[in-house]
Amino acid sequence: MKLTRIKMKPDKEKIVLFDMDGTLTAPRGPVEVKVVHALRRLAKLTRIGIVTGSDYDYVMQQMSAAFDISGIPMDAVDILPCNGTKKYVASRSGEFNLESEANMIEKIGHENHRKLIKFCLDSQSKIVEKFPDIPYTGTFIQYRGSLLNWCPVGRSADNLERKKFVDVDTKEGIRSTFMSDLQTLVQESKMNVTVALGGSTSLDIYPTGWDKTYALSRYPDHDVWFVGDRCEEGGNDWHIYEALKDDGRSFHVHSPTETVSIINEIISSFE
């Protein structure tokens, strides 16, 4: 993908936001050296943000190598887990500290939260019964403070187990079917909640407006770029991709290798 028109105001600060799984890393995989090198070059020209549906611990599991001695300076990076509803910034002690966060239960209420949990649990049982050959693992539902993540194969799945689920999901449309059912529940219950495909194995459930455009509200005085892999409608990168598309500042990639190419294009446009 080639960089097209970019609209910038010369006096504004810049930040480039990246999705993580499928963009900076393989799904649930560690960041590769080629990506770290590209990000390090980019960090000399602009601030970097990692905005992901995952929580902070997953970010550090996958991205910690990026902050080694030869990697990206920590003070050039913001970590924005849970669609940007949490923000971690570097401290003098050499760690990322939580600066602010939002709370989903406070936003939608305990009763609506309970309905969502019950739906996911009931649906998980139906999936296990209908698709007995999927290698189910553990941690199917994870509350991250500002969103619910439902992963039918389980967050504990390794790469092979995830691949087996993806193969079945692609053929049978497991996630799309239950996303539609969940959206019906949300509408009938008049919840102000959005459901989106998260990565390759999950569904993200969060208050409407708490998609990744939430991260944009943290940088009102910046020119913002975004690079992500789930930019199709229904994907968890779609809203922020659409918000920046008309200014030529959002990019749909399909792998970390393509992300490196986009980073190089962005660097060339800044220099």
Disulfide bonds with the S-S distance in Angstrom:
none
